[in-house]
Amino acid sequence: MRNIFATITTISLILTASLCHAASGYTVSPTPRLTVEIIASHLRYDYLARIYRNLPETGIKRLIDSGTVYTAARYNYMFTQDSPGITTLMTGTQPSQHGIIGDRWINYTTNEVVSAIGDDSVIGVGCNEDEGQFSPHRLAVSNVGDELRRADPRSKVISIALDPEGAILAGGTEPTAAYWFDGRYGRMVTSTYYTDKLPDWVERFNARDERNDYASALWHVTMDHNDYVFKKSSAIMLDTTLKFSFENIFRPKNRDYRRLRETPFGNTLLTDFAIEAIDRDSLGADDIPDLMIIDFGAQKYISEYYGVESTELEDAYYKLDRDIARILSHLDTAVGRDNYAVVFTSDHGISDNVRAEGGRYNSGTFNAIQFRVLINSFLSARLGEGVWVSEYRNRQVYLNRRLIYERKLSLPEIQNDVATFAIQFGGVAQAVTATTLATNYYGRGIAMKIQNSFYPKHSGDVIINLMPGWIELENEAASWVTASSGSPYEYDVHVPLVFYGAGIGASVVERSVDMTDVAPTVSDLLGVSHPNACEGNILGEIKKRQ
């Protein structure tokens, strides 16, 4: 009798669940064996739309044509940089909650610069010990990978990138592994936070001759000159047949591995490593879900140097497209088309090229060094001689609070004075104090985006926003920068977002999407809890996959 009752109860529960799913309009699909998040750094939505016609069918266009494309996906904060972007993408919350407001910030107690990933308690593995002292110990919240590992420690989470910030902040606090590229020796490395010794397959990868081939290769273009959308670059070499190369800029210099970060070959090396990791770590080999994050960052340096209207950047994306096609082809074979999902997006965009005065658009460069000196002189004239500005970084003025408190002055009043003075500078659109952001709520507009970037322990005393088209030069050495990020404007916040594979159908969704929605959606794909500070919502089109 007891067994009969148990059987009836089980059947009843199954029927009830089936009816509920039918009523809700979706069926539960099997969890993908492997989910791969591909982050193409600095990729603007409109840029991808403009070069789309030149993409072959095997890479990014395959994802777009066969996946669910969100045409209005945007980051909803001001300081659009690599570290905040990747962290927001993986945690589902704004920098005001996860605390990674930039690649670096200032410690108010010591007045020292703090790295988002710097950690003196660990040492590098596979590189010089002092050059690999990185970990995710400053992450204040969990991310998708953490939740996957906590749900089942057998799940594997691997993140790889050219820069350590990308690998570490994407992987979270409990990944299986995080690897990044060491430019000194041309190796993929990690730190003792993750392991005391590189796996044998990574050592073998690092010993291959291909890394020398990448470092010494000439950068030849992909297509005929007339087929490119952007032709304003003056750095290229043209011959009489309109076939050209970038040989004049990227001539090899004794296998300089650091150059790989500034050429498409860096992304190619990362692709080879990712394919090797899929095989050697058996990602997607069984029904226990795995996660891989690949942060392609070579185009970051190319876009900043040459700008978005350069043939160099356009060609770099065509070569990245070929790398992505190789990854997809390998996933088809190694995991199976129906067994994996891909999320394709970017950590942020980049500004238009800064134009000379009298150009078609209003734009300019904001001199950070000069601004800091003038702010300190202004305060010295009002308050007496002293080093009143501890630092100016990422459009934030960090005041010397120790000196202010020693002289028994009012911090909010000095913040207001600085904000009033700052708004008079050319290119400054808004100046907002930390006190204002901490005591008020903004529900829309630029002020809301500034507030979403504000984390009291890490943010400056006064935050300024530049006018559209303006970029900030942090020092004289950055005078080569042609385009930059770090603004709340369309060119920086609007990015591609595509979900592909594992029962996800082909569709185009035009409604507005906040990039905090990506983490809960990926969590839902993996069948795990949302990150603990997640603010975003599951994207219904992906939840209802068949």
DRENKE-579746 format. One record per atom (N, C-alpha, C): x, y, z. Coordinates in steps of 0.05 Angstrom, whole numbers, plus 5000, padded with zeros to 4 digits. Layout:
XYZ
...
This chain:
501749765000
500050005000
501750255000
503850255017
505550495019
506950544992
507850324978
509150354952
507250464931
504650364932
502650454913
502150754917
501950844942
501551124949
503851294938
506351194942
508651344933
508651374903
507851154889
507751164859
505651374850
503251364862
501151554855
502051834860
503351884883
504252154889
506252254869
508152074861
510152154841
508952224815
506952054805
505652114780
504152384782
502852434805
501352684808
503252924807
505552904819
507453124819
508453174790
508952964775
509952994748
507753124731
505253034734
503053154718
502653454725
502853514752
502553784761
504753964749
507253864750
509454014739
509054064709
508153854695
507753874666
505654084660
503454084675
501354284671
502254564677
503854594698
504954854705
506754964683
508454784672
510154874650
508554944625
506554784620
504854844596
503455114600
502455164624
501055414629
502855654627
505355614634
507255834634
508355884606
507955704587
508755754560
511555664553
512855504569
515455414562
515955134573
517754994560
518554734570
521454744580
522054584600
524754594611
526654444592
528754574583
530754454565
533054344581
534354144570
536754034584
538854254588
540254234610
542354434615
544654384596
545754594584
548054554566
550354434581
551754254568
554054134581
556354334585
556554524566
558554734568
557354994558
557655204575
556955474567
559455634564
559755764541
562155924535
561356224532
562456394549
561956674546
564356804532
563856914509
565957044493
565657344495
567657474506
567657764510
569557894491
568558054472
570258194453
570458484464
572658534477
573058794490
572859024471
571659244480
571459504465
569759484440
567959284438
566359254414
563659404417
563359614402
560859764402
558759614385
556159654393
554059534378
553959634349
554159894346
553960004319
556359924301
558659884313
560959804298
560459524285
559459344302
558959074291
556859084269
554859254272
552859284251
554059384225
556059554226
557259664202
559059474187
560359294202
562159104188
560858834183
558358804191
556958554189
557058434160
556758604140
556558504113
559158374104
561358434117
563958314109
564558054125
562857984144
563457744160
562657494146
564257284146
563457024135
561356894152
560256674143
558056544156
558856374180
561456344186
562356134204
562856234233
563056494237
563856604263
561656764276
562157024279
560257204292
557557204278
557657204251
555157204236
553556944241
554856724245
553456484253
551956514279
553256634299
551956684324
549556874321
549857084305
547757284301
545357164286
545957024264
543856924247
542256694259
543556544277
542256304288
541656324318
542256554329
541856594358
539756804364
539356864390
537557074399
539257324403
538557534387
540157784387
538558004401
539958124420
538658354435
539958614424
538258764411
539259004396
539559254414
538459244439
538559474456
539559404484
541859254484
543159184509
545159394517
544959494542
546759714550
547659674579
550059764585
550959794612
549760054623
549060044648
547460264660
549060414681
551560454676
553260604695
555260774679
556860944693
558461134679
561261034672
562760914691
565560844686
565860584671
565360604645
565460374627
568360304622
569460124637
572160024634
572059724635
574459594630
574559304629
573659174655
574859254677
574359114703
571459144712
570259384712
567459404720
565659254701
566259264674
564559134655
564458834658
566758704661
566858424664
565558334690
566058494711
564858424737
561858444737
560858654725
557958694722
556658464706
558058394684
557158184667
556757914681
558657864699
558657604713
557157604740
556757834752
555357844778
552457924776
551758064754
548958154751
548258394768
550258544776
549758774793
551559004784
550859254793
552259494785
554859524801
556759684792
559159734808
558559854835
556359984839
555560094865
555059874885
554759624876
554359394894
556859214894
557959154871
560258964871
562859094877
563059364876
565359504886
567659534867
567659404844
569859424824
569159664806
569959904815
569160154801
571060224778
573260084776
575260134755
577559934758
579459964740
581859794742
583459854768
583260114777
584660194801
583060424814
583660454840
582460674855
584360754878
583460924896
585161024918
584160924945
586060844962
585460774989
585561035006
583361115017
583161365032
584961365057
585461135068
587061115093
589961165087
590961045065
593761055059
594461255037
592361345022
592661514999
594361374977
594261104977
595760954957
593760844935
594860804911
593360694890
592860394895
590360304891
589560024896
588859904869
590059674864
589259514840
586859344846
585059324827
582659164831
583358874836
585658784826
586358494830
588958454844
590358664852
592958644865
592658504892
594558314898
594458164923
597258074931
598358204951
601058144960
601357874974
599057754980
599157494995
599557254976
599557304950
599957084931
602357154913
603356964898
605457014879
604756884852
606156974831
605656874805
606556584802
605156434784
605856164777
606156144747
608656064739
609256064711
610556314701
610856514719
612056774712
613656864736
614857094734
616257204757
614257234780
615157154804
613357144827
611957414832
613557634830
612457894837
610858014814
610857884791
609257984768
606557844765
606057664783
603557514782
601957524808
602357744823
601057764849
598257864846
596457694836
593757764830
591857554841
589457654849
587357474858
584657624858
582457484861
579857624863
578957694891
580857734909
580157774937
578658034942
578558224923
577058464927
574158444916
573458224905
570758184896
568958164920
566958334922
565258344946
562758174944
562258064920
559857904916
560557654899
558657474897
559157224882
558457274852
559457104835
558757124807
557656854797
557056834771
555856594760
557556344765
560156374760
561856144764
561956044793
561856234812
561856154840
559355994846
557056084836
554555944842
554555664829
555755644805
555855384792
557555184808
559855284818
561655114834
560455034861
558955224872
557655164898
555454964895
554054974872
551854784867
552954504863
555254484849
556554224845
559554264841
561154204861
564054244858
565354094835
563853904824
564953754801
564853924775
563154134775
563054304752
565754454749
566554504725
569154644720
568554924709
569955114721
569755394712
572555494705
573055564680
575655644671
575355914657
577056104664
576956364651
579756424641
579956544617
582456604604
582356884591
584557024591
584657294580
587557364574
587957574558
590557684555
591557834579
589757984591
590358144615
589357994640
590758014663
589957874687
587157964697
586558224694
583858324703
581658164691
581758114665
579657974651
579357684661
581557544664
581357264673
580457244702
581457414719
580957394748
578157484755
577257714744
574657814752
572357654738
572957534716
570957364703
570657094717
572856994727
572856724740
571456724767
571456954781
570256954807
572156854829
571056794852
572756714875
573256414877
571756254862
572055964865
572355814839
573855924819
574055784794
575855544795
575655364776
577555144773
580255254766
580255454748
582855574740
582355844727
584356024728
584256274714
587056314703
587256374677
589856404663
589956664648
592256784648
592657034632
595357024619
595857214601
598357214585
600457384598
602857264601
605157414611
606857504588
606957774584
608357884562
611357864563
612457834587
615357824589
616457564576
615157344582
616257084572
614356954551
612057074546
610356964526
608956704535
608056694560
606956454571
604156514582
602456314583
599956324598
600556254627
599656424646
600556394673
598156414692
598656384718
596556424738
597956504764
596556474787
597756544813
597156324833
598556344856
598156144877
595356154890
593756354883
591056354893
589556114881
590356034857
589055814843
590455544845
593155554843
594755304843
597655374849
599155184858
601955214863
603655144839
602455014819
603954914796
602154904772
603154994749
601554984725
601054694717
598654624707
598154354697
600154284675
600654024672
602653934651
601854034624
599254034617
598454114590
598954404585
598754574606
599454854603
602454894599
604054744614
606954754610
607654674581
606354474571
606954384544
606054594524
603854724529
602854934511
604855164511
605855234534
607755454536
610455394523
611055144520
613655064508
613455044477
611155074466
610855054437
612255284422
612955224397
614255434381
612255634370
609655574371
607655754359
607756024371
608356044397
608356314409
610556484397
612756364389
614856514375
613856604347
612356424334
611256494308
609356734310
607656734331
605856964335
607357224339
609457204355
610857454363
612557564340
613257394321
614957484299
613457514273
610857464273
609257474249
608657754240
608457794214
607558044203
604558044202
603358284206
600458314206
599658384177
598658184163
597658234136
594558254137
593458414119
590558464120
589058224109
586458224114
584758004108
583458024080
582858274072
581358314047
582658524029
581558554006
582458773988
581659044001
583359233996
582959504008
580259614003
579159573979
576559693972
574259573987
574659333998
572459204012
572159294041
574059444052
573859534080
571859754083
570559764106
568659974112
570060224120
572260194136
573760414146
576460434132
577060664120
579460694104
580960954111
580461064135
581561324142
584361294155
585261054160
587861024173
590061104153
592061244163
594261334147
596761174153
596560974171
598960824179
599560584161
597560504145
597960264129
599760324105
600860104093
602460124069
600760014046
600660174025
599260084001
601260033979
600759813963
602459773940
600759833915
601859783892
600459863867
598059703862
597759473874
595459303869
593359333892
593759523909
591859573931
591759343951
593959183952
594158983972
596259093992
595559094018
597159244037
597559084062
599459164078
599959034104
600659244124
600859154149
601559324171
604559284179
606059204159
608859134164
610459374175
609759614166
611259844175
610959904204
608759824216
608359874245
609059634262
608459394253
608759164269
610958984259
613159094250
615458934243
616558794268
617058534266
617958394290
620558494301
620758494327
623158584341
624058364361
625658174352
626757974369
624657834386
622457764374
620357614387
619457754413
618557994409
617558154432
614758064439
614457904460
611857784466
609857994475
610858214486
608958424495
607258534472
608358514448
606958614424
604458454418
604358214428
602058044422
599458164432
599558314454
597158444464
596158654445
597858754427
597158974410
596658894381
596558634376
596058534349
593958314351
592758244328
590758024328
591957754337
594557724335
595857474342
595457404371
595157604388
594557554416
591957404420
589957484405
587357344406
587557064395
589257034374
589556764363
590956574383
592956674397
594156514418
592156434439
590456624447
588356564467
586456354456
585756364431
584056174418
585255894420
587755874412
589155614414
589155504442
589555684461
589555594489
586755504498
584755644490
581955574498
581255304486
581955244461
581354994449
582854764464
585354824471
586854624486
585554574513
584654784526
583354754553
580854584551
579254624530
576854474526
577454174525
579554104511
580353824508
581653714533
583653854543
585253744565
583653744591
581853934596
580253934620
577553804616
577153684593
574653534587
572153704592
572153944583
569854124587
567554024569
565254004581
562853924566
562853624560
564453464574
564753184567
562553014580
561153124599
558952964612
556653154619
554753054634
552253204639
552653404662
554953414674
555453614695
556253874681
554754084684
555154334668
557854464675
559254564655
561754714657
561354984645
563255164653
563155444644
565955534636
566155654612
568655774604
568156064596
569956244604
569856524597
572356604582
572156714558
574456794542
574157094537
576157244547
576157534544
578257604523
577257664499
579057744477
579658044479
582158114484
582758394490
584758534472
585758404451
587758534435
586658784421
584158784413
583059014400
582759254418
582959214444
582959444463
585159634457
587659534454
589959704448
589859824420
588859654402
588759744374
586659974371
584459944384
582360154382
583260414395
584660394418
585560644431
587660784415
589360634401
591560764386
590560874359
589060704345
588260784318
585460894316
583760834335
580960934335
579160744320
576560804323
574560624312
574260644282
575360854270
575160894241
577560794226
579260634239
581660544226
581360274213
582760234191
582859974178
584159764196
586059854213
587359674232
585359534250
583559694262
581659574281
579659394266
578759484243
576859324227
578159054220
580559054212
581858804205
582258634229
582858754252
583158594277
580558444283
578258564278
575758434284
575258204264
576158244239
575858024220
577557784228
579857834238
581557614248
580457494274
579257654291
577857544315
575557374306
574157454285
571857304275
572757024266
575057004254
576156744246
576856574270
577956704291
578556554315
575956444328
573856614329
571356524340
570156294324
570456304298
569556084280
570955824287
573555844293
575055604300
574055484327
573355664346
572355564371
569655424367
567855544351
565255424346
565555154333
567355144313
567754894299
568754674318
570554744336
571554554355
569454464374
567754654383
565554584401
563654384387
563154434362
561354254347
562353964348
564953934346
566153664345
566553554373
567653714391
568453614417
566153584437
564153764435
561853764454
559253684440
558953764415
556453704401
554653954399
553554004376
552054254371
549754294391
548554084400
546154114417
546954124447
549554104453
550454074480
551854314492
552054524477
553454764487
551855014480
552355224496
551255484492
553455694491
553055904476
554956124474
553656384480
554956554496
554056824500
556257004488
555457164469
557357344456
556657634462
558657784473
558058064481
560758214484
560558444497
562958604502
562858724530
565158804540
565258924567
564559224566
564859354543
564059634538
564859704510
564059954501
564860044475
567260234477
567260424458
569460624457
568460864442
569761094447
568861344435
569561354406
568461544392
569361604365
572161724366
573461724343
576161854342
575862144351
577762234368
577862514375
578662684351
577062884344
577463044320
578763314327
580163414308
581463674312
579263894314
579964114325
578064334328
577064414300
574464454299
573264514273
572264274258
572564034270
571663794258
568563774258
567563544247
564763524244
563363494271
564663374291
563463334317
564963494338
563463574359
564763694382
566263474397
568863524402
570363324417
572963464427
574363324444
576863434454
578163244474
580463324484
581863164504
581963324530
581563184551
581663304578
584263224592
585863424599
588463374610
588263324641
588563074649
588163004677
590263124695
592763134685
594963244701
594563534707
593863684686
593363974690
591064024708
588963864705
586563894722
587263854751
588763644757
589563594785
591163824797
593063924782
594764144792
593064394797
591264454779
589564694783
587664664806
586564424810
584764384833
586364414859
588764314860
590364344885
591064634890
591764774868
592365064871
589965224881
587665154870
585165284879
584665244909
584964994918
584564944946
586665064964
589165074954
591265204970
590765494973
589665624953
589065914954
586865964974
584965774977
582765814995
583265715023
584865495025
585065365051
587865385063
589765485048
592565485057
594165275042
596765295042
598465115027
598164825038
598364645019
598064365027
597564195002
597963935005
597263744984
594363654989
592563804977
589763754982
588563534965
589763484942
588763274924
590663034926
589662814937
591362574938
591762454911
589662454895
589862334868
587562424851
587962424825
585762454807
585862224787
583862054787
583861814771
581061744762
580761664736
578161574726
575961784731
576662034725
574762264728
573862294756
575562234775
574862264804
577062404819
576262604834
578062754851
578062624879
580362524887
580662404914
582062614932
580562724951
581662934968
583362804991
585162965001
586862875023
585262905049
583762695055
581862715078
583462735105
585762615106
587262635131
587962925137
588863075116
589463355120
586963525127
584763455114
582263605119
581363565148
581563315157
580763265185
582663385205
585263385198
587263505217
586763795221
585963935200
585364225201
582464285209
581064075215
578264095225
576464255205
576664175180
575164305159
572764125152
570864235138
568464085130
568863955103
568863685103
569263535078
567063595057
564463595065
562463655045
562763935032
563564125048
563864395038
566164405018
568264275023
570564275005
569864114980
568363894982
567463754959
565763934941
563964084953
562264274937
563964484923
565964594937
567664794925
569164684901
570164434903
571564314881
569664264858
567264164864
565264114842
564564364827
564164584842
563564844830
565864944812
568264904822
570664984807
570964814782
570564554785
571064364763
569164404739
566664494745
564764524723
565564744704
567464914712
568365134695
570365044673
571364804676
573464704657
572164624630
573664674609
572664594583
572364294581
570164204570
569563924567
568063794590
567863934613
566463814636
563463864633
561963644635
559063674633
557663684660
558563514679
557463504706
559663454726
559263554750
561063494772
559363444797
559563204808
557763114830
559463024853
558763104878
560263034901
559462764912
561262634927
560662374940
558462404960
558362624974
556262674994
553562684981
553362814958
550862834943
549962554934
551862394924
551162134914
550361944937
551561984960
550961814983
548361884997
547262124993
544962215007
542462254990
542762204964
540562244945
540161994928
537761974916
537261754897
536461874870
537761764849
537161854822
536061614806
533761644795
532361424782
532661424752
534061624741
534261624712
536461814703
537161804678
539061994666
541961944674
543662144667
546462124672
547062104702
545562244719
546062234748
545661944758
543761804747
543361524755
545761354748
546861394724
549161244715
551561304732
551861554740
554161624757
553761484784
551261494794
550761364820
551161064819
550560934797
550960654794
553960574794
555660774788
558560724789
559760794816
558160904834
559161014859
559160804881
561460744892
561860554914
563360704935
562160784958
563260974977
566160914985
566760654989
569460594999
571660624978
570860624953
572860634931
572660884914
570461014914
570061244895
571161504906
571661694887
572761944895
570862134909
571862364918
570262564931
568562734912
569662774888
568162914867
568562754842
566262704829
566262554804
565462734781
566962744760
566262914738
565562744713
563762854697
563062724672
563662914650
565062814629
565762974607
563562984586
563663184569
561663214548
561962984528
559862924513
560062714492
562262774473
563862564466
565962604447
568662674459
568662754485
571162824498
572362574511
575062554511
576462344525
578462454544
579262294564
581062394584
583862264579
585962434580
588662334579
589862344607
590562114618
591462094645
594262214650
595862204629
598662304632
599762374604
602062494604
603262574579
603962334561
604562114573
605161874558
602761764542
600361854550
597961764537
597061944513
598862114505
598162304483
597662164457
598461904455
597961744431
595061654429
593561664450
590861554451
589061714431
587761564414
585961684394
583061654402
582361444416
579661404426
579861274453
577661304469
577761194496
574961124506
574861004529
572260924541
572061054569
569960984583
569561094610
567461304612
565461304594
563361504595
560661364596
558561514602
555861404603
554361424577
555761484555
554461544530
554061304512
552361324492
551561104475
553960944464
555961084455
558160934443
559760764463
559460824488
560860664509
559060454522
556460494524
554760314539
553260114522
552860174496
551160004479
552959794466
552459544472
554259324463
552559104451
553858924435
552458694424
551858494447
549658344444
548958134462
547457914447
548757684445
547557454430
547757204447
545557054448
545456794460
545056584438
546656374439
546656184416
546855894427
545555704413
545955424418
544055314439
544255054445
542854914466
539854974466
538554964443
535755004442
534855294440
536755474439
536155764436
535555824407
533155924402
532355974374
533456234363
533056264337
533856514323
531656724325
532356954337
530357164339
531857424344
530457644340
531557914345
529658044366
530858134388
529358254410
530158554411
528258734408
528859014406
528359174432
527259044452
526759194477
529359244492
529259444510
531659514525
532359294545
534959244546
536059034565
538359154580
538359124606
540559204623
542558974623
545159034622
547158824621
547358664647
546058764668
545858604693
543958364689
542558354667
540758134661
542257884651
544757924643
546157694631
546757484652
547757564675
548557364696
546257194705
543857304712
541757124720
540756944697
540957044672
540156874650
542056644646
544656694648
546556474646
546256284670
545756394693
545256224717
542856034712
540856144699
538455984693
539155764672
540755834652
541655634633
543155404647
544755474667
546355274681
544755134703
542355244710
540755114730
541755164758
542855404763
543955464790
542755724800
543255784825
542256034837
543656274825
542256504826
543356754817
545556844836
547556994826
549557104844
548257254867
549457264890
548157354914
547357644914
548557824898
547758104897
546458174871
545557964856
544458004829
542058194829
542058394812
539758584808
538258524783
539458384764
538258344738
535958144738
534658124714
532457944710
533157734689
532057504691
532457294670
531157394644
532557374622
531557444596
529657224587
527057294585
524957104580
525356944555
526457064534
526756924508
528756694511
530556714529
532456494533
531256284552
529856374572
528456184590
526556004576
525256114555
523155964541
524155804518
526855754518
527955604496
526655324494
526555214471
525354954467
527454734464
